[in-house]
């Protein structure tokens, strides 16, 4: 397997990132499912809807023993503000150097106000309790996505 966990059933390489609750290391969550959702930018309309829906379903994810984390290139300060404003019960991870974005291959050319820019394609990855990639969603719409991910966690 290359650096990119591109095939279902393969182990996701361990990585660590700064996070709103301190540091994050994927291997610290072995033994439980993990949802990593990549989003473009804190406090933007679509990203706010997505975060709110993961927030609203968080108790259901927790009942299943599943940890949820949001990841973007925003700063820790931006993440802290976004997390506080939206009352998010899960941590947001800082990928300022795009290491995790590259590992999961979520950086894409996008149109932003008529300009071509490189940005995060809204994508989510479900990692099983053994640390293997169980499911992935790429280029998703924010509204309703958290419920779809919850259904996949329930099916594990």
HUJO-V774921 format. One record per residue. N is the residue number from 0. RES is the residue in one small letter. SS is DSSP state (~ for helix, > for strand, _ for the rest). OMEGA is omega in whole degrees, 0 to 359 (999 if undefined). Layout:
# HUJO-V774921
N:RES:SS:OMEGA ; N:RES:SS:OMEGA
This chain:
# HUJO-V774921
0:x:_:178 ; 1:x:_:177 ; 2:x:_:185 ; 3:x:_:177 ; 4:x:_:189 ; 5:x:_:182 ; 6:x:_:179 ; 7:x:_:178 ; 8:x:_:179 ; 9:x:_:180 ; 10:x:>:175 ; 11:x:_:180 ; 12:x:_:178 ; 13:x:_:175 ; 14:x:_:177 ; 15:x:>:180 ; 16:x:>:169 ; 17:x:>:182 ; 18:x:>:180 ; 19:x:_:180 ; 20:x:_:186 ; 21:x:>:179 ; 22:x:>:177 ; 23:x:>:170 ; 24:x:>:183 ; 25:x:~:183 ; 26:x:~:177 ; 27:x:~:183 ; 28:x:~:177 ; 29:x:_:181 ; 30:x:_:177 ; 31:x:_:177 ; 32:x:_:180 ; 33:x:>:173 ; 34:x:>:174 ; 35:x:>:177 ; 36:x:>:179 ; 37:x:>:181 ; 38:x:_:187 ; 39:x:_:189 ; 40:x:_:175 ; 41:x:_:170 ; 42:x:_:173 ; 43:x:_:188 ; 44:x:~:182 ; 45:x:~:181 ; 46:x:~:177 ; 47:x:~:178 ; 48:x:~:181 ; 49:x:~:180 ; 50:x:~:179 ; 51:x:~:181 ; 52:x:~:173 ; 53:x:~:176 ; 54:x:~:185 ; 55:x:~:179 ; 56:x:_:186 ; 57:x:~:180 ; 58:x:~:178 ; 59:x:~:176 ; 60:x:~:182 ; 61:x:~:178 ; 62:x:~:178 ; 63:x:_:180 ; 64:x:_:185 ; 65:x:_:175 ; 66:x:>:180 ; 67:x:>:177 ; 68:x:>:172 ; 69:x:>:181 ; 70:x:>:170 ; 71:x:>:180 ; 72:x:_:181 ; 73:x:_:180 ; 74:x:_:177 ; 75:x:~:179 ; 76:x:~:178 ; 77:x:~:178 ; 78:x:~:180 ; 79:x:~:179 ; 80:x:~:180 ; 81:x:~:180 ; 82:x:~:180 ; 83:x:~:181 ; 84:x:~:183 ; 85:x:~:180 ; 86:x:_:182 ; 87:x:_:181 ; 88:x:_:180 ; 89:x:_:182 ; 90:x:_:174 ; 91:x:>:184 ; 92:x:>:182 ; 93:x:>:177 ; 94:x:_:185 ; 95:x:_:181 ; 96:x:_:176 ; 97:x:_:181 ; 98:x:~:179 ; 99:x:~:177 ; 100:x:~:179 ; 101:x:~:181 ; 102:x:~:180 ; 103:x:_:176 ; 104:x:_:181 ; 105:x:_:178 ; 106:x:>:183 ; 107:x:>:172 ; 108:x:>:182 ; 109:x:>:173 ; 110:x:>:179 ; 111:x:>:181 ; 112:x:_:177 ; 113:x:_:179 ; 114:x:>:175 ; 115:x:>:178 ; 116:x:>:174 ; 117:x:>:180 ; 118:x:>:180 ; 119:x:>:171 ; 120:x:_:182 ; 121:x:_:185 ; 122:x:>:181 ; 123:x:>:181 ; 124:x:>:177 ; 125:x:>:180 ; 126:x:>:183 ; 127:x:_:186 ; 128:x:_:175 ; 129:x:_:179 ; 130:x:_:180 ; 131:x:>:177 ; 132:x:>:183 ; 133:x:>:184 ; 134:x:>:174 ; 135:x:>:176 ; 136:x:>:181 ; 137:x:>:177 ; 138:x:_:185 ; 139:x:_:170 ; 140:x:_:185 ; 141:x:_:186 ; 142:x:_:178 ; 143:x:_:184 ; 144:x:~:182 ; 145:x:~:179 ; 146:x:~:177 ; 147:x:~:179 ; 148:x:~:178 ; 149:x:~:179 ; 150:x:~:178 ; 151:x:~:177 ; 152:x:~:179 ; 153:x:~:182 ; 154:x:~:180 ; 155:x:_:999
